[in-house]
Amino acid sequence: MNQLSLLGLAQTAASSPIETWSWSRSLVLSGVCLLVLFIASRTIQYPHVGPKMPLGPFGALFNGVSLAAFIGSMSLGHIISAFLIINFFSS
């Protein structure tokens, strides 16, 4: 592919209509991420290995997970919520 066709593709993608932001999508994302963190903090075999994630007053609720467990849980939560939003909440 030459540069002109790549530039044309970029302009087409940039000029396509963007869906508007909505509260329902953000609530789905937040809810799924927190649910995955809650479940993962109780099912990960070694959730306390490594530095602890400073969750403040919610540390006990999420079992005082480590930083690695928190990042992994949030990543999985984003993947699951992206699937749900694309399949069920897109117009």
Stockholm file with secondary structure:
# STOCKHOLM 1.0

chainA/1-91         MNQLSLLGLAQTAASSPIETWSWSRSLVLSGVCLLVLFIASRTIQYPHVGPKMPLGPFGALFNGVSLAAFIGSMSLGHIISAFLIINFFSS
#=GR chainA/1-91 SS CCHHHHHHHHHHHHHSCCCCCCHHHHHHHHHHHHHHHHHHHHHSSSTTSSSBCCCGGGTTTTTTCBHHHHHHHHHHHHHHHHHHHHHHSCC
#=GC SS_cons        CCHHHHHHHHHHHHHSCCCCCCHHHHHHHHHHHHHHHHHHHHHSSSTTSSSBCCCGGGTTTTTTCBHHHHHHHHHHHHHHHHHHHHHHSCC
//
